[in-house]
């Protein structure tokens, strides 16, 4: 039963990125329409190519452990989910709140939407927040 899954991601941490990435790639592989909505720290980190990097000593240990297990990085999982059709979006007002503009994100975002459009995406969707 394919459907739509919306991931609202506001944290930039390794843990958050790993969870969102692993669930997102799984949903995309199972045929769901997947949309990642980036906000606040996650959006700023995405603009700086720093999303999903360890933010603490504990996360550095977890990241190293994941490497040792051969687990894909959050960046790789998100890229593969995107290759399967997942979209990366942000709210136009959120960009302004974060002091960013669309050129700051380049091709890291597929679309900048208004809040009403984001709200409509959630209609009938599974919504997860990170």
N, C-alpha and C positions, 0 to 999 in steps of 0.2 A: 504494500500500500504506500505508494510514493505520495509525498505531500510537500509542504514548505516548512523549512526550519529557519528561524531568525535567531542569530546569535548577537546579542548586544554585548560588546566587549569594551570595558572601560579601564581595565587594569592592563599594564604592559608586562607583567612578570612572566618568568619562565613557566611557573605552575599554571597560570591562567591561559597563557598561549598554548601550552601543551594540551590542556583539557579541551579548549575550544578547537584547536587544530585536529586533535584525534577524533573528537565527535563530529566535527565538520567534514573531514575526509570520509568518515564512515557513512554519514548521511548522504554525501554526494555519490559515493560508490554504490549505495543502495537505491539511487535514483531520485532522491529528494532534491527539491529546488532549495539551495542553500544560500543564505545571505548573511554576511558578517557586517554588522553595523559598528564601526569604530567610533569611540568617544574618549574625551579627556586624555588620561595618560596613554592609553592604547593608541589613540590617534596621533599624539605628539611623537610617540616612539616609532610608529609606522612611518611618519614623515622623516625621521632621522635614521631609518633602517636599524632600529634598536629593539623593535618589538620582539618579545619572547626571550630576550637575553636575561641571564640570571641577575637578580637585583639584590641578592643577599648571599652570605656564605653558604647557608643551607641550600639555596637554589643552585649555587655553583656545584655543590656536591651532588645534588639530584641530576643536574645536567651531565656531569661527568659519568654518573651511574648509568644514565640513559645511553650515553655514547658507548659505554662498556657493554651494554645489552644489545647494541645495534639498533636501538630505537631511533626512528627518524626525528630530526629536530622539529620544533614547532614551525619554523620557517618553511621547511621542506613539506610538511603536511599541509600547511596553508596553500603553498604553491601548487601542490598536486590537487587539492580540492578545487582550486581555481581553474586548473586545467580541465577538470571534470565539469565545469560550469558554475562553480560557486562564485558569487559576486561580492566584492568589497565596496561598501558604501559608507557615507557619512552624511550627517545633517549639515546643511549650509550654515545654520546658526552656530552649530558646534565648531565648525572650522573657525568662525570669527571669535568665539569664546576662547579657543586655544591659540589665537593669534596666528592662524594659518590661512592660506589661500589655496585654491586648487593647484596652481603650479608648484606649491611646496610638496605636494603629494605625487605629482607626475602621474606615472602609470600605476602607482601603488593603489589607487582607488579606481573603480570602474565607473562610479557615478556619485555625484553630490545631489542629494534630494532634499526637498522641503520636509518639514515635520509631518505635514498631512500625508504626504506620500509614504513616509516611513510607517506612519500609523496604519495606513491601508494595507501595507505589506503584512502586518501582523494578523489581519483578518483570516481566521481559519488556520493559522500557522501554529506550529509548536514554537514557543519562545523560550530561549534560555539566556540567562544573564551571567556575565563573568566580570 
